[in-house]
Amino acid sequence: MFPYESGVCAQGQYMPDPVQPFPRAVNTAGIEKYNKLLAFQQTPVYPGCQKTVLESVMDVMRIKVETKSTVKAVDEYLQYTASMLPNGHRLPTTHRKVRCILKDLGLSYIKIHACR
């Protein structure tokens, strides 16, 4: 038997119950973002596809930056690619939807106006 299990120390002295911490409120906003991103990471673009939605979105944004494409060009590219995919695919069809997914990762960007 564990020596303190009975609440009495080995020397016969009473041992008080351990202090219970106060329950704290849990912020669920971060948990919801995590679960949403985890779902994007685990969901294939279409059934049987090796690429996930999150991987595809990251690739689209990488290509946009490397080729210095405009938002309109990315929208056209996404819509054209979506037209070739089978029905029920999960690839976002606009740049705005892609940005919404990446925003939860903390990868948003700031527009810098050239004239300012």
HELIX and SHEET records of a PDB file:
HELIX    1   1 ALA A   29  GLN A   42  1                                  14    
HELIX    2   2 VAL A   53  THR A   67  1                                  15    
HELIX    3   3 VAL A   71  MET A   84  1                                  14    
HELIX    4   4 HIS A   95  LYS A  103  1                                   9    
END                                                                             
